[in-house]
């Protein structure tokens, strides 16, 4: 097999935007055990790069991710305490904890573990014709509680049950109505829209984004911390001054390497 056909995760950083590409063309970009294990390590490295201001997760070619490569995960069931979703959950949680905004750019199939990864991103943009499904019921797999709660928070209990109970695929129109995706783009326009939007995100205050991301995750005890960061960062003064002077603001507050600790101001 040519090296370019080997299952792998590819990453690049350009103009402050990290792009992670799921590539396993022989199996519609299904995630192997090695790929699941590699993702948290890759994300930790990108989080430590303070030049990175946003992250895009996508799939190679015309498919996002057709799920987990079940054959590569079979061995995990045989291990003591093993669970076929354990590797996926670790990767999903690492993605959800990434300290800057994350966006899944979805074309084609976004199924099983692919939907798990997309749901762990902050935002999801999809191309018309994409298909979404969560398929553990087809395999007799218990979907993890953390993944179930994340799905319910996006689409509500009724749609979450429909997806989990049936394992059926839904199209972009229903996914948009349900809240599983944030925008649907015509064929050929997804890349341009994603590029424009993540550069917009990169221009905004990381202080605002980091606090909002933490609050949205359910943290209710950090108001004093973020109020202190706002006072010390200078971002508010810069934002107000830039608005009054009719210029683009230059925000300086940045997240720490991994845990969101402040480094600016």
Secondary structure by P-SEA (a helix, b strand, c coil): ccccccbbbbbbbcccbbbbbbccccccccccaaaaaaaaaaaaaaaacccccbbbbbbcccccccccccccccccccccccccaaaaaaaaaaaaacccbbbbbccccccaaaaaaaaaccbbbbcccbbbbbccccccccccaaaaaaaaacccaaaaaaaaaccccccaaaaaaacccccccccccaaaaaaaaaaaaaaccaaaaaaaaaaaacccccaaaaaaaaaccaaaaaaaaaaaacccccccccccccccccccc
